[in-house]
């Protein structure tokens, strides 16, 4: 049988008797004013020492790439999986010998990447392609005519 406690917790003592539960005037322990604001407020004022210790690069330029430059360098890529689906749909129309001819430049694609597998024999004309993508197309019995060959990035 457990012994009963003779003393009550402070929260039990104060419940119902006070409005502020020992935190002084009503409102002193409410909201964000008691902790100097929310989020990153005061980083150049009352929290400056904290900011200098933990985030010395909080302020200042970090670098910026204008949206027009990002759009200029953005490449519209197509995967082998998507290419295989397109080749399957066009297998009776754009045929040269036993290969389906796909001009990705005319279709609006800039780069062929090696995600997925290809099963159709295709002749692909594209601006850029990864080495792995070219290998997989050749393994399937196709060929890639490319302006620029890129090595795959190691992440």
C-alpha positions as a Markdown table, in Angstrom:
| # | Residue | x | y | z |
|---|---|---|---|---|
| 1 | Unk | 0.0 | 0.0 | 0.0 |
| 2 | Unk | 1.5 | 3.3 | -1.1 |
| 3 | Unk | 1.8 | 6.1 | 1.4 |
| 4 | Unk | -0.1 | 9.3 | 0.7 |
| 5 | Unk | 1.8 | 12.5 | 0.1 |
| 6 | Unk | 1.5 | 15.1 | 2.9 |
| 7 | Unk | 2.6 | 18.0 | 0.7 |
| 8 | Unk | 0.8 | 19.2 | -2.4 |
| 9 | Unk | 2.5 | 20.3 | -5.6 |
| 10 | Unk | 2.8 | 24.0 | -6.1 |
| 11 | Unk | 0.4 | 23.9 | -9.1 |
| 12 | Unk | -2.3 | 22.3 | -6.9 |
| 13 | Unk | -1.8 | 24.9 | -4.2 |
| 14 | Unk | -2.1 | 27.8 | -6.6 |
| 15 | Unk | -5.0 | 26.4 | -8.6 |
| 16 | Unk | -8.2 | 28.5 | -8.0 |
| 17 | Unk | -6.5 | 30.9 | -5.6 |
| 18 | Unk | -4.5 | 33.0 | -8.0 |
| 19 | Unk | -4.9 | 34.3 | -11.4 |
| 20 | Unk | -1.2 | 34.3 | -12.3 |
| 21 | Unk | 0.1 | 31.1 | -10.7 |
| 22 | Unk | 3.1 | 32.8 | -9.2 |
| 23 | Unk | 4.2 | 34.7 | -12.3 |
| 24 | Unk | 3.4 | 38.1 | -11.0 |
| 25 | Unk | 1.0 | 40.5 | -12.6 |
| 26 | Unk | -1.6 | 38.9 | -15.0 |
| 27 | Unk | -0.1 | 38.6 | -18.5 |
| 28 | Unk | 3.5 | 38.5 | -17.5 |
| 29 | Unk | 4.0 | 34.9 | -18.4 |
| 30 | Unk | 1.8 | 35.0 | -21.6 |
| 31 | Unk | 2.6 | 35.1 | -25.3 |
| 32 | Unk | 5.9 | 36.0 | -26.9 |
| 33 | Unk | 6.8 | 39.2 | -25.1 |
| 34 | Unk | 8.3 | 37.3 | -22.2 |
| 35 | Unk | 10.9 | 35.5 | -24.4 |
| 36 | Unk | 11.9 | 38.4 | -26.6 |
| 37 | Unk | 9.7 | 37.7 | -29.6 |
| 38 | Unk | 9.1 | 34.7 | -31.8 |
| 39 | Unk | 11.3 | 33.2 | -34.5 |
| 40 | Unk | 14.2 | 35.3 | -35.7 |
| 41 | Unk | 13.2 | 38.5 | -34.0 |
| 42 | Unk | 15.9 | 40.6 | -32.4 |
| 43 | Unk | 18.8 | 39.1 | -34.2 |
| 44 | Unk | 20.4 | 42.5 | -34.7 |
| 45 | Unk | 19.3 | 43.8 | -31.4 |
| 46 | Unk | 18.7 | 41.9 | -28.1 |
| 47 | Unk | 19.8 | 38.5 | -29.5 |
| 48 | Unk | 22.9 | 39.8 | -31.3 |
| 49 | Unk | 25.4 | 37.9 | -29.1 |
| 50 | Unk | 23.5 | 34.7 | -29.7 |
| 51 | Unk | 23.4 | 35.3 | -33.4 |
| 52 | Unk | 27.2 | 36.0 | -33.5 |
| 53 | Unk | 28.0 | 32.8 | -31.6 |
| 54 | Unk | 25.7 | 30.4 | -33.4 |
| 55 | Unk | 24.9 | 32.0 | -36.8 |
| 56 | Unk | 27.7 | 34.5 | -37.7 |
| 57 | Unk | 26.6 | 34.5 | -41.3 |
| 58 | Unk | 22.9 | 35.3 | -40.5 |
| 59 | Unk | 23.1 | 38.7 | -42.2 |
| 60 | Unk | 24.7 | 39.5 | -45.5 |
| 61 | Unk | 24.6 | 38.4 | -49.1 |
| 62 | Unk | 24.4 | 34.7 | -49.7 |
| 63 | Unk | 24.4 | 34.8 | -53.5 |
| 64 | Unk | 21.5 | 35.1 | -55.8 |
| 65 | Unk | 20.8 | 33.7 | -59.3 |
| 66 | Unk | 18.2 | 35.8 | -61.2 |
| 67 | Unk | 15.2 | 33.8 | -62.4 |
| 68 | Unk | 16.0 | 34.6 | -66.1 |
| 69 | Unk | 19.5 | 32.9 | -65.7 |
| 70 | Unk | 18.0 | 29.8 | -64.1 |
| 71 | Unk | 15.5 | 29.5 | -66.9 |
| 72 | Unk | 18.2 | 30.0 | -69.5 |
| 73 | Unk | 20.3 | 27.1 | -68.1 |
| 74 | Unk | 17.3 | 24.8 | -67.4 |
| 75 | Unk | 17.4 | 21.7 | -69.5 |
| 76 | Unk | 14.2 | 19.9 | -70.5 |
| 77 | Unk | 15.2 | 16.2 | -69.8 |
| 78 | Unk | 13.6 | 13.0 | -70.9 |
| 79 | Unk | 14.2 | 9.6 | -69.3 |
| 80 | Unk | 14.6 | 6.3 | -71.1 |
| 81 | Unk | 11.4 | 5.1 | -69.5 |
| 82 | Unk | 9.5 | 8.0 | -71.1 |
| 83 | Unk | 11.4 | 7.6 | -74.4 |
| 84 | Unk | 10.4 | 3.9 | -74.5 |
| 85 | Unk | 6.7 | 4.9 | -74.1 |
| 86 | Unk | 6.9 | 7.4 | -76.9 |
| 87 | Unk | 8.7 | 4.9 | -79.2 |
| 88 | Unk | 6.0 | 2.3 | -78.5 |
| 89 | Unk | 3.3 | 4.7 | -79.6 |
| 90 | Unk | 5.2 | 5.8 | -82.7 |
| 91 | Unk | 6.5 | 2.4 | -83.7 |
| 92 | Unk | 4.4 | 2.2 | -86.9 |
| 93 | Unk | 4.9 | 5.8 | -88.0 |
| 94 | Unk | 8.5 | 7.1 | -87.8 |
| 95 | Unk | 10.4 | 4.0 | -88.9 |
| 96 | Unk | 13.8 | 3.7 | -90.6 |
| 97 | Unk | 14.6 | 0.1 | -91.2 |
| 98 | Unk | 13.7 | -1.7 | -88.0 |
| 99 | Unk | 14.3 | 1.4 | -85.8 |
| 100 | Unk | 11.9 | 4.0 | -84.6 |
| 101 | Unk | 13.3 | 7.5 | -85.3 |
| 102 | Unk | 12.9 | 10.1 | -82.5 |
| 103 | Unk | 14.2 | 13.6 | -83.0 |
| 104 | Unk | 14.1 | 14.9 | -79.4 |
| 105 | Unk | 15.2 | 18.3 | -80.4 |
| 106 | Unk | 12.0 | 18.8 | -82.4 |
| 107 | Unk | 10.0 | 17.4 | -79.5 |
| 108 | Unk | 11.4 | 20.1 | -77.2 |
| 109 | Unk | 13.8 | 17.9 | -75.2 |
| 110 | Unk | 17.4 | 18.9 | -74.5 |
| 111 | Unk | 18.9 | 16.0 | -72.7 |
| 112 | Unk | 18.5 | 12.2 | -72.5 |
| 113 | Unk | 19.1 | 10.7 | -69.1 |
| 114 | Unk | 19.4 | 7.0 | -68.1 |
| 115 | Unk | 16.4 | 6.5 | -65.8 |
| 116 | Unk | 14.6 | 3.3 | -66.5 |
| 117 | Unk | 15.1 | 0.8 | -69.4 |
| 118 | Unk | 14.3 | 0.9 | -73.1 |
| 119 | Unk | 13.1 | -2.1 | -75.0 |
| 120 | Unk | 12.3 | -0.6 | -78.4 |
| 121 | Unk | 15.0 | -0.3 | -81.1 |
| 122 | Unk | 15.3 | 3.5 | -81.6 |
| 123 | Unk | 17.4 | 6.0 | -83.4 |
| 124 | Unk | 17.5 | 9.1 | -81.2 |
| 125 | Unk | 18.7 | 12.6 | -82.2 |
| 126 | Unk | 19.3 | 14.8 | -79.2 |
| 127 | Unk | 21.5 | 17.7 | -78.1 |
| 128 | Unk | 22.9 | 16.0 | -74.9 |
| 129 | Unk | 22.9 | 12.6 | -73.4 |
| 130 | Unk | 24.6 | 10.8 | -70.5 |
| 131 | Unk | 27.0 | 8.0 | -71.2 |
| 132 | Unk | 24.8 | 5.5 | -69.4 |
| 133 | Unk | 21.8 | 6.4 | -71.5 |
| 134 | Unk | 23.7 | 5.9 | -74.7 |
| 135 | Unk | 24.9 | 2.5 | -73.5 |
| 136 | Unk | 21.4 | 1.4 | -72.7 |
| 137 | Unk | 20.0 | 2.5 | -76.0 |
| 138 | Unk | 22.8 | 0.6 | -77.8 |
| 139 | Unk | 22.2 | -2.5 | -75.7 |
| 140 | Unk | 18.6 | -2.5 | -76.9 |
| 141 | Unk | 19.8 | -2.4 | -80.5 |
| 142 | Unk | 19.4 | 1.3 | -81.1 |
| 143 | Unk | 21.7 | 4.3 | -81.7 |
| 144 | Unk | 22.0 | 7.8 | -80.4 |
| 145 | Unk | 23.1 | 10.8 | -82.5 |
| 146 | Unk | 24.2 | 13.4 | -80.0 |
| 147 | Unk | 26.0 | 16.8 | -80.1 |
| 148 | Unk | 27.4 | 16.7 | -76.5 |
| 149 | Unk | 28.1 | 13.7 | -74.3 |
| 150 | Unk | 28.0 | 14.3 | -70.5 |
| 151 | Unk | 29.3 | 12.1 | -67.7 |
| 152 | Unk | 26.8 | 11.3 | -65.0 |
| 153 | Unk | 27.2 | 13.4 | -61.8 |
| 154 | Unk | 28.3 | 11.5 | -58.7 |
| 155 | Unk | 26.1 | 12.6 | -55.7 |
